[in-house]
Amino acid sequence: MKNGNIWVIAERNGDTLSNITIEIMSKAKELSKALDKKLSVVTIGYENDVIAKEAGVYGADRVIQVNDKLLEHYTTLPFTKVILNLIDKYDPALIMIPATVNGRDFAGRICAKNNTGLVADCHDIKLTDDKSDIKFIRPTFDGKLFSDVRISSERMIATVGKGAFVRQLRNEDNKYDIIIEESNLTEEDVKTTFVDFEKSDMDPLLESLLNSKVVVSGGMGLKSAENWHLVEELAEALGANVGATKPVADLGWCAKELQVGVTGAVVKPDVYIALGISGAIQHINGMKDSSVIIAVNNDPEAPIFKTAHYGIVADLFEFVPKLIEKIKAL
Ligand SMILES: Cc1cc2nc3c(=O)[nH]c(=O)nc-3n(C[C@H](O)[C@H](O)[C@H](O)COP(=O)(O)OP(=O)(O)OC[C@H]3O[C@@H](n4cnc5c(N)ncnc54)[C@H](O)[C@@H]3O)c2cc1C
């Protein structure tokens, strides 16, 4: 590993740092302390003074700010050029990037241009016991296993998905420097032009799911599309909305909009009922903040029981019809 600092490339959400950036910063801060390095947050954009200060308040030791009208909207080539110039100048050891559409786009380019190893979609980043190396933990085999991947180049790049780390807390007293850097871009560097946002109305199913107080979700334990009515009937009896795991939505047992998880809807209802759902991390990260989680699964070892507040070890085909009957009787 190089001597340089640890970087987080920030993304903004309107006038504030995106949630995923703040989550990644908390892990970057922990690593920088353990390795006796500094945490630098790089904020590239336009009119981003507030974002730079936010990065300081959320724990950066140093903020590298590039502010240029040509960077007002993300486009691949200008952003990549600016980041590569900054890398040349500051020589960071580890660069952590949100695994968002834009982050994934430029991370790959930086890694290729800079001949640096990259691990995508990390779920955790840990030091080895002797602190000489970094373990990049990422899901594999559709999230059923986690692999420990190592980078052999001196500089390392990781993209990190949302929900992997707990947000860093605000600290108004944090001491940080802001370094202003020029973008050194010209109009010639801009090969694609952002024109306008196209307004799209949120799908009513998704909107209803996101605002729901009670969600009944079904997984592959339902076995087939013919049995999906059990999820819908329980939801109806409870006045709840229906959710699903990714394979269920992929198979078309329900509308795609109803997928809960990191690549679907992130829900926080008062009650979340998981029927025949194993509890893969990608699903858990989409519902773990629900106030009460109830899981029904016939496997007592199913990982969902680690997240659930109430666990029912039962065959859902026996349990759910009886539950619907009881609720209707009430
Ligand atoms: C990049 C990426 C993104 C992903 N994004 C998402 C996402 O957003 N959302 C998501 O959900 N997944 C996502 N996944 C997929 C995820 O990793 C899991 O594969 C998926 O969540 C598993 O779905 P499941 O629980 O329905 O199926 P399974 O893992 O097959 O689990 C079925 C469960 O049903 C139980 N069961 C079987 N029969 C019965 C019965 N008769 N009664 C009671 N229980 C029974 C079994 O014990 C088992 O625990 C993603 C994966 C990747 C790689």
The ligand as a Gaussian input file, in Angstrom:
#p B3LYP/6-31G(d) Opt

LIG

0 1
 C      -25.935000      -6.887000      -7.400000
 C      -27.091000      -7.594000      -6.771000
 C      -28.204000      -6.862000      -6.415000
 C      -29.302000      -7.485000      -5.826000
 N      -30.360000      -6.739000      -5.443000
 C      -31.371000      -7.331000      -4.786000
 C      -32.483000      -6.570000      -4.299000
 O      -32.567000      -5.347000      -4.486000
 N      -33.462000      -7.209000      -3.651000
 C      -33.439000      -8.562000      -3.421000
 O      -34.383000      -9.083000      -2.814000
 N      -32.412000      -9.305000      -3.859000
 C      -31.393000      -8.731000      -4.560000
 N      -30.381000      -9.494000      -5.015000
 C      -30.513000     -10.964000      -4.925000
 C      -30.153000     -11.502000      -3.548000
 O      -28.762000     -11.706000      -3.480000
 C      -30.851000     -12.844000      -3.283000
 O      -30.526000     -13.757000      -4.315000
 C      -32.362000     -12.731000      -3.192000
 O      -32.737000     -11.710000      -2.299000
 C      -32.918000     -14.043000      -2.672000
 O      -34.304000     -14.005000      -2.813000
 P      -35.249000     -14.946000      -1.951000
 O      -35.006000     -14.709000      -0.485000
 O      -36.638000     -14.738000      -2.467000
 O      -34.834000     -16.415000      -2.410000
 P      -33.978000     -17.555000      -1.705000
 O      -32.656000     -17.040000      -1.297000
 O      -34.030000     -18.720000      -2.606000
 O      -34.777000     -17.885000      -0.367000
 C      -36.008000     -18.540000      -0.303000
 C      -36.336000     -18.772000       1.175000
 O      -37.609000     -19.368000       1.285000
 C      -37.583000     -20.321000       2.319000
 N      -38.659000     -21.290000       2.065000
 C      -38.694000     -22.256000       1.105000
 N      -39.867000     -22.942000       1.195000
 C      -40.573000     -22.398000       2.212000
 C      -41.830000     -22.685000       2.796000
 N      -42.627000     -23.650000       2.305000
 N      -42.235000     -21.935000       3.864000
 C      -41.446000     -20.952000       4.373000
 N      -40.234000     -20.633000       3.856000
 C      -39.799000     -21.349000       2.790000
 C      -36.198000     -20.942000       2.224000
 O      -35.829000     -21.505000       3.474000
 C      -35.359000     -19.722000       1.858000
 O      -34.829000     -19.103000       3.023000
 C      -29.283000      -8.887000      -5.591000
 C      -28.149000      -9.615000      -5.951000
 C      -27.074000      -8.976000      -6.527000
 C      -25.847000      -9.765000      -6.865000

